[in-house]
Amino acid sequence: MEALKKIADSFNFAKQCREYNISLWQCPQFLFLIMGIIIIFSIIAINIVASRYINPSIVALIVIIITAILLIISYIITGSFERIARSAKEKSEFISIMSHRLRAPLSVIKWQLNLLLSKKLELNKEETGQSFLEIQGQNEKMIWIVNNLLDINLIEDNKLILYTSAFSLREAIDEVVALQSNSSKEAGLDIVIESSEEIPDVFADRMKIKNIIFHLVDNAIRYSVKKGKITITLENLPKFVRCLVADEGVGISQKEAKNIFKKFFRSQATLPYQTEGTGIGLYIAKIIIKKSGGEIGFSSIEGKGSTFWFTLPVVKKI
């Protein structure tokens, strides 16, 4: 019975496809079965036609059609295996990148804790407070990375849920700027928040939007190669609030601009300056903003800087 069950499971293509999280027409086992069935019926059909018709052109036409169908199916199967191979490669690279990204803040936290423990009697109140702020900032980075891992897993499984509520986007920005204050000071950057008028509350998932702002500011800091400023601007639009994060960094080339929101994409221009990017932050941001009813985009001049922006719907007045 156990052997029969295994045989039955081997033909349960729907179950196998669900395990790999792919559609039935992308499942190699199913496609091989279809290809085998077509080959069998093709041979039978050709023999029947060949035995009944003298005209060889009809047989030749059938052979050409069947060959074309088999070539198409072979192409689909090859594409499926290529996608599986690409997915395995991306997974390996992703694990490597994420390991480095987690190790960096952990190393900083360990160093700061060792400093506090070894010199707790020598450090003054200001120095102690600075160490705790650094620990808090690095801990927030780790939380952000872990949240990204959870989000991308939910996105891949089509299970992402947004817990929406009304909140002040300005307050969320202030919290992010406070967390990034040490990183911006170390980089010699000033973070300026500009808002020309009273900004209404937005309606979205506060934690996820805060993570998006954190990512945009973090990118602006990491890809700024000289001292300057990062400007965060809030604009009140009809039915929406727009947030813009502008830097004076390395910028993005026109060639790479079309790929900037793709999963695992990392600009080659930025690699010589920083290697900490994961290639998933903007991909996640686009999906969350779209799912929230807003838009996201950017403009950039290579060598001069970039401005990333997103919009969110305001709370509807009753």
JOMORA-V581058 format. One record per residue. N is the residue number from 1. RES is the residue in three letters. SS is DSSP state (h for helix, s for strand, l for the rest). OMEGA is omega in whole degrees, 0 to 359 (NA if undefined). D_LAST is the distance of its C-alpha to the last C-alpha in Angstrom with 1 decimal. Layout:
n={N	N}
res={RES	RES}
ss={SS	SS}
omega={OMEGA	OMEGA}
d_last={D_LAST	D_LAST}
This chain:
n={1	2	3	4	5	6	7	8	9	10	11	12	13	14	15	16	17	18	19	20	21	22	23	24	25	26	27	28	29	30	31	32	33	34	35	36	37	38	39	40	41	42	43	44	45	46	47	48	49	50	51	52	53	54	55	56	57	58	59	60	61	62	63	64	65	66	67	68	69	70	71	72	73	74	75	76	77	78	79	80	81	82	83	84	85	86	87	88	89	90	91	92	93	94	95	96	97	98	99	100	101	102	103	104	105	106	107	108	109	110	111	112	113	114	115	116	117	118	119	120	121	122	123	124	125	126	127	128	129	130	131	132	133	134	135	136	137	138	139	140	141	142	143	144	145	146	147	148	149	150	151	152	153	154	155	156	157	158	159	160	161	162	163	164	165	166	167	168	169	170	171	172	173	174	175	176	177	178	179	180	181	182	183	184	185	186	187	188	189	190	191	192	193	194	195	196	197	198	199	200	201	202	203	204	205	206	207	208	209	210	211	212	213	214	215	216	217	218	219	220	221	222	223	224	225	226	227	228	229	230	231	232	233	234	235	236	237	238	239	240	241	242	243	244	245	246	247	248	249	250	251	252	253	254	255	256	257	258	259	260	261	262	263	264	265	266	267	268	269	270	271	272	273	274	275	276	277	278	279	280	281	282	283	284	285	286	287	288	289	290	291	292	293	294	295	296	297	298	299	300	301	302	303	304	305	306	307	308	309	310	311	312	313	314	315	316	317	318}
res={MET	GLU	ALA	LEU	LYS	LYS	ILE	ALA	ASP	SER	PHE	ASN	PHE	ALA	LYS	GLN	CYS	ARG	GLU	TYR	ASN	ILE	SER	LEU	TRP	GLN	CYS	PRO	GLN	PHE	LEU	PHE	LEU	ILE	MET	GLY	ILE	ILE	ILE	ILE	PHE	SER	ILE	ILE	ALA	ILE	ASN	ILE	VAL	ALA	SER	ARG	TYR	ILE	ASN	PRO	SER	ILE	VAL	ALA	LEU	ILE	VAL	ILE	ILE	ILE	THR	ALA	ILE	LEU	LEU	ILE	ILE	SER	TYR	ILE	ILE	THR	GLY	SER	PHE	GLU	ARG	ILE	ALA	ARG	SER	ALA	LYS	GLU	LYS	SER	GLU	PHE	ILE	SER	ILE	MET	SER	HIS	ARG	LEU	ARG	ALA	PRO	LEU	SER	VAL	ILE	LYS	TRP	GLN	LEU	ASN	LEU	LEU	LEU	SER	LYS	LYS	LEU	GLU	LEU	ASN	LYS	GLU	GLU	THR	GLY	GLN	SER	PHE	LEU	GLU	ILE	GLN	GLY	GLN	ASN	GLU	LYS	MET	ILE	TRP	ILE	VAL	ASN	ASN	LEU	LEU	ASP	ILE	ASN	LEU	ILE	GLU	ASP	ASN	LYS	LEU	ILE	LEU	TYR	THR	SER	ALA	PHE	SER	LEU	ARG	GLU	ALA	ILE	ASP	GLU	VAL	VAL	ALA	LEU	GLN	SER	ASN	SER	SER	LYS	GLU	ALA	GLY	LEU	ASP	ILE	VAL	ILE	GLU	SER	SER	GLU	GLU	ILE	PRO	ASP	VAL	PHE	ALA	ASP	ARG	MET	LYS	ILE	LYS	ASN	ILE	ILE	PHE	HIS	LEU	VAL	ASP	ASN	ALA	ILE	ARG	TYR	SER	VAL	LYS	LYS	GLY	LYS	ILE	THR	ILE	THR	LEU	GLU	ASN	LEU	PRO	LYS	PHE	VAL	ARG	CYS	LEU	VAL	ALA	ASP	GLU	GLY	VAL	GLY	ILE	SER	GLN	LYS	GLU	ALA	LYS	ASN	ILE	PHE	LYS	LYS	PHE	PHE	ARG	SER	GLN	ALA	THR	LEU	PRO	TYR	GLN	THR	GLU	GLY	THR	GLY	ILE	GLY	LEU	TYR	ILE	ALA	LYS	ILE	ILE	ILE	LYS	LYS	SER	GLY	GLY	GLU	ILE	GLY	PHE	SER	SER	ILE	GLU	GLY	LYS	GLY	SER	THR	PHE	TRP	PHE	THR	LEU	PRO	VAL	VAL	LYS	LYS	ILE}
ss={l	h	h	h	h	h	h	h	h	h	l	l	h	h	h	h	h	h	h	h	l	l	l	h	h	h	l	h	h	h	h	h	h	h	h	h	h	h	h	h	h	h	h	h	h	h	h	h	h	h	h	h	l	l	l	h	h	h	h	h	h	h	h	h	h	h	h	h	h	h	h	h	h	h	h	h	h	h	h	h	h	h	h	h	h	h	h	h	h	h	h	h	h	h	h	h	h	h	h	h	h	h	h	h	h	h	h	h	h	h	h	h	h	h	h	h	h	h	l	l	l	l	l	l	h	h	h	h	h	h	h	h	h	h	h	h	h	h	h	h	h	h	h	h	h	h	h	h	h	h	h	h	h	h	h	h	l	l	l	l	l	l	l	l	s	s	s	l	h	h	h	h	h	h	h	h	h	h	h	l	h	h	h	h	h	h	l	l	s	s	s	s	s	s	s	l	l	l	l	l	l	s	s	s	l	h	h	h	h	h	h	h	h	h	h	h	h	h	h	h	h	h	l	l	l	l	l	s	s	s	s	s	s	s	s	s	s	l	l	s	s	s	s	s	s	s	l	l	l	l	l	l	l	h	h	h	h	l	l	l	l	l	l	l	l	l	l	h	h	h	h	l	l	l	l	l	l	l	l	l	h	h	h	h	h	h	h	h	h	h	h	l	l	l	l	s	s	s	s	s	s	l	l	l	s	s	s	s	s	s	s	s	s	s	l	l	l	l}
omega={180	179	178	179	179	178	179	179	180	178	178	186	180	179	180	179	178	179	179	180	177	180	182	183	172	184	184	181	180	181	176	178	179	180	178	179	180	179	181	181	178	179	179	182	181	179	180	181	182	181	185	184	179	184	182	181	178	178	180	179	179	179	180	181	180	179	179	178	180	178	179	180	178	179	179	180	178	178	178	179	177	178	178	179	179	179	179	179	179	179	180	179	181	179	179	180	183	178	178	181	179	183	182	179	178	179	179	179	180	181	180	178	177	178	180	182	183	184	185	180	183	182	176	184	182	180	178	179	179	179	179	177	178	178	179	181	180	176	178	177	179	177	179	179	180	177	176	178	179	182	183	176	178	179	180	181	182	182	182	179	177	178	188	176	177	179	180	179	179	179	178	178	179	179	180	180	178	180	182	186	180	180	181	179	179	180	181	183	172	176	183	178	181	178	188	183	179	184	180	177	177	181	182	176	188	183	182	177	177	177	179	178	179	181	181	178	179	176	181	179	186	184	171	187	179	178	182	181	172	183	176	184	175	180	178	179	175	178	182	168	179	177	179	176	184	177	178	187	188	180	183	181	179	181	184	186	183	183	192	181	179	182	177	179	175	182	179	181	184	185	179	183	181	179	186	183	180	181	180	185	181	176	179	181	181	182	182	180	178	181	179	180	180	179	177	180	180	170	185	172	184	180	182	178	182	173	175	182	173	177	176	179	177	179	181	178	180	NA}
d_last={64.3	62.8	64.3	63.0	59.5	59.7	60.8	58.0	55.5	57.0	56.1	52.5	51.0	47.4	47.7	49.3	46.7	43.9	45.8	46.0	42.4	43.6	43.6	46.6	47.8	47.9	49.9	53.5	55.1	53.5	54.4	58.0	58.3	57.1	59.5	62.3	61.7	61.7	64.9	66.6	65.6	66.5	70.0	70.5	69.2	71.4	74.5	73.9	73.4	76.3	78.6	77.7	77.5	80.3	78.2	77.2	74.5	72.2	72.7	72.1	68.8	67.6	68.6	66.6	63.5	63.7	64.4	61.4	59.2	60.7	60.2	56.5	56.1	58.1	55.8	52.8	54.5	55.6	52.0	50.8	53.4	52.5	48.9	50.0	52.4	49.8	47.3	50.1	50.9	47.3	47.0	50.2	49.1	45.6	47.3	49.6	46.9	44.6	47.7	48.4	44.8	44.8	48.2	47.4	44.9	47.0	50.0	48.3	47.1	50.6	52.2	50.0	50.6	54.4	54.3	52.6	55.1	58.2	57.4	55.3	57.8	58.1	54.5	52.9	49.4	48.0	49.7	48.6	45.0	45.3	46.6	43.8	41.2	43.1	43.1	39.4	38.8	41.2	39.7	36.2	37.9	39.4	36.1	34.6	37.6	37.3	33.6	34.5	37.3	35.0	32.3	35.0	36.5	33.2	32.7	36.2	35.7	32.3	30.8	28.5	25.3	22.4	20.7	17.3	15.2	13.4	16.3	17.9	20.2	22.4	23.2	24.1	26.4	28.0	28.9	30.5	32.4	33.7	35.0	36.6	38.1	41.6	41.7	40.8	43.3	46.0	45.4	45.6	42.0	39.5	35.8	33.8	30.0	28.7	25.3	25.3	22.0	19.1	17.7	14.0	13.8	14.4	13.9	17.4	20.4	21.2	24.9	25.6	24.0	26.1	29.1	28.6	28.5	31.6	33.4	32.8	34.0	36.8	38.0	37.9	40.1	42.5	43.0	43.6	47.4	47.8	46.4	43.4	39.7	36.5	33.6	30.0	27.6	23.8	22.3	18.9	18.7	16.2	13.6	16.2	18.3	22.0	24.5	28.2	31.2	34.4	37.9	41.5	43.0	45.2	42.7	42.7	45.1	44.1	46.1	44.0	40.6	40.0	40.5	38.4	35.6	38.2	38.9	41.9	42.3	43.8	44.8	48.5	48.2	46.6	49.0	51.7	49.3	47.4	48.0	45.1	42.6	41.7	40.5	37.4	34.8	33.7	34.0	31.6	29.2	29.0	28.3	25.5	23.8	24.1	22.8	19.8	19.0	20.7	24.1	27.1	30.3	33.1	35.7	39.1	42.5	45.3	46.9	44.3	41.1	37.8	34.1	31.8	28.1	25.0	21.4	18.3	14.8	12.3	9.2	6.4	3.8	0.0}
